[in-house]
Structure formats: structure tokens, C-alpha cells
Amino acid sequence: MPRIEVSENLYRQLEDEADGETIDDTLWKMVGTYRRKHNPESDRR
């Protein structure tokens, strides 16, 4: 799995956004939201 390095400030923001979930789960949700917003056809089957 690729390693992503972020600033301490961004990491704290991700922890706050995770609100009890794992940061990985939160990041996947954020990626999905971004993809649907910027390329809605990507989720159509």
C-alpha cells in the first residue's frame, strides 16, 4: 500500500473529521465524495 505523508496540522484535521472511525475509513469516504462530486458518471453502472 502506498504511504502518504501529511503535515501534523492536516493529520489533526483528519482525526477530528474521523470522529471515532479509523482515518482510513474517513479518507475513503472523502475520496468517494470527491469522485461523485467531480465525476458523477463514475458511480453509474
Secondary structure, DSSP 8 states (H G I E B T S, - for coil): -------HHHHHHHHHHHTTS-HHHHHHHHHHHHHHHH-GGGG--
